[in-house]
Amino acid sequence: MDARPLRQHQPDHQLIRSLHPFLFAPASMPRADGQVMPAQMAQKGFKMKEANLPSMRRIAGNLELVVAGIFFAVMTGVVVINVFLRYFFQTSVLFTEELAYLGFTWATFAAVPWLYRTRALISVDVAFTLFPRRMQRGLSLLVDLFMVAANLWLAWLSWILASGGFVRRTAVLEIPYFWINLAPLLAFVLMALYSAVHFAQNLRAPAMIDASDPETALKSSSM
């Protein structure tokens, strides 16, 4: 059999393959509102959505840090503006102190749960590493349970503090102190949930790693 005709038409087959998405894709696609949009625009939209998924997941996974960064920017911004006005115009804005206090409170108590969840807080492991491996596992579970109870107790105290905040307001902006005292309440509730997650992870985890390495030995502990 002579294969020359097939070889002659091989470039045509390659061209058709390269143009396959454009030749066989529908010319238009319906939108949610009933209108019709070109297929190429729809494909670009799908690709943009897929590209934005990792960034949205990253933001959702670090939501506490994002909130802390926003309030920290607000606090820094109002302080810088007030210093600028005092230095150059011998005047100041009265409510900057209240906004700085609000930003400092929320930036602090929003960042602490993120640090606790990612195990980035400072821990004292001198006494912990002196115990055998089996006791280290038990101590880790006890620490997690203690942190659950402690954070729940602090969350209850924070709720008592925040519930009476509607009566007291700031001097200039008249912001109820409830919105300021809400930050520690949310922080301790989140840390109680994270402590429970740490306890479940440690309960399913294998035996503790070598105690001579404090970093790996405490990796699964809330301490």
N, C-alpha and C positions, 0 to 999 in steps of 0.2 A: 504493500500500500504506500502510495506517495504521500509523504508528510509535508510537502512544500506548500500546499494551500493553507494548511493550518498555521505554518510558520509565517506565511504572509499576513494572515489575519490576526496574529498574536498582538501587535501594537494596538489594534482596534479593541481587542478584549481588555487590555490594560487601561485604555482610555475610558471604556465603559465602566470598569471597576472603580476608577478614580472619581467618576461622575455619578456613581451609584446613589449617594445620599441626596443629590440634587434631582436625579431623574426619577427616582421612585418615591421620594418624600412627597407628602401632600402639599399642594400649592398654598393652602391656608388651613388654619386650625381655629376652632371656636374658642372664645374666651368665656370667663365666668359670667360676664354681663350679657352674653348672647351675641356680641359682635365678633367679627372675624379678623384675625391677624395673620400676616404671612408666616409660613412655616419656619423660615430662617430666623425671623425675630423671635419666634417661640423657642427655637433651639438655643439661641443666645440667652434668652431669659432663663431657661432651665440650667444652663451652664453657670450663669451668674448666681443662681440660687444655691447650686451645689458648691460653688466656691465660697459662698458666705456661710455655709453650715459650720465649718470648723471654727470660724471666728465667733459665731454666735454660741457655739458650745463652749468655747474658751471663756467668753464673757459670763455665761451662765455658771460655769464651774468656779469662777472667781468673783461671784456677785458681791460678796462681802467686801472684797478688796476694791471693787469698782465704787461701791457706795462710800467706803472710807476715803478713796481718792477724790471723789466729788466734794465731800464735805471738807476735806483738807484744803482743796483748792479754794473753796469759799472762804475758809478761815484765813488763809494766807492772803487772798486777794483783798479782803476788807481791811486787814491790818496794814498792808502795804499802801492802800489808798489813803487810809487815815494818817499814816506817817507822812506821806507825800503832801497831803493838805496842810498838816501842821507845820512842816518845814518850809514850804514855799508860800503858803497863803495865811499862816497863823490862824487857822480855823480847823475844825474837826466835825465829823458826822457823829451824832449822838448814838445811833443804833449800831455802830460798828462793833462795840464791845459785846452786845447781845448776840450778833451774828457770829462773832469770833468764838464766843462761849458755846453757842449751838454747834458750830462746825467742829470745835475741838472735842466736844462730848461724843458726837456721832462718829467722827473719824476714829477716835480711840476705841469705842465699844463696837464698831463695825469691823475693825481690823483684828481685834483679839480673837473672835471666833474663827476667822480664816487661819490665823497662826496656830490656833489650837487644833483645827481640823487637819492641817498639813503637818502637825507635830514640829512646828518651828519655834516653839517656846523653849526657854532655857530650863533645863532639868538638872537636878543635883542627883547624881548616880553613884556617889561614893559608897554609901551603905548598900545600895542595891546590888552592886557587882560582887560584894563579899559573900553573898548567899549562893548555894548550889543552883544548878540550872532548874531543877524541878521546883524549888522554892521561888525562883524568879518568876516562873509562870504563874504560880499561885498569887504572888504579890502583885503581879500585873493585873490580874483579874480583880483583886481586892481594891487596887488603886482606881480602876475603872468604875467599880461600883461606888466607891467613895466619892468620885468626881460627879457621878450621876446625882447622888443625894445632895452633895454640896451645891451643885449648880441649880438644882431644883429649889433648894432652900433660899439661895440668893435671888432666884427668879421670883419667888414669893415675896421676899422683902422688897424687891424692885417694883413689884406690882402694887404693894402698899404705898410705896413712895410715889409712884406714877398716878395712882388713882386719886390722890389728893392734889394733883397738880392743876386741875381745872380751876381751883379757887385762887391760886397764886399765879400772877401774870408778870411778865417783864415790864419794866418801867416805860420804855419808849414804844416798842412795837406791840406791846400787850399780847405777847405770845404765851399761851398757857404753858406752864412748866411740865404739863403732861407730855408734850412732844419732845421735851428735852430729856425727861426721865424715862421715856419709852426706850431709849437706846440701851441702857443696861438691862432692861427687861428682855428685849429681844436677844441680846448677847448671851445672857445666861440660859435662856431657853434653847438657843442653838447649841451652846456648849453642852447642855444636858443631853440633847439628841446625839451630838457627836460622841459623847462619852459612852452612850449606849451602843453606838455603832462600833466604837473601839472595843467594847467588851465582847460584842458578838464576833468581831474579827479575831480577837485573842482566844476566844473559846473554840473557834474552828481551826486556829492556826496549829501547826506542829509544835514540838518541844522547842524551848528557847535555844537560840544559837549560843555559841561559846561565850561564856561570861567574861572572858578576858578582853572581848571587844565591846566596850560599852555602847557604841553607836548601834551595832547590830542587835545587841541584847535588849536595848530599850526601844527598838524600832517599832514594835507593836504595842508599846505601853503608852498610857496617857500622861505619864510623868514627864 
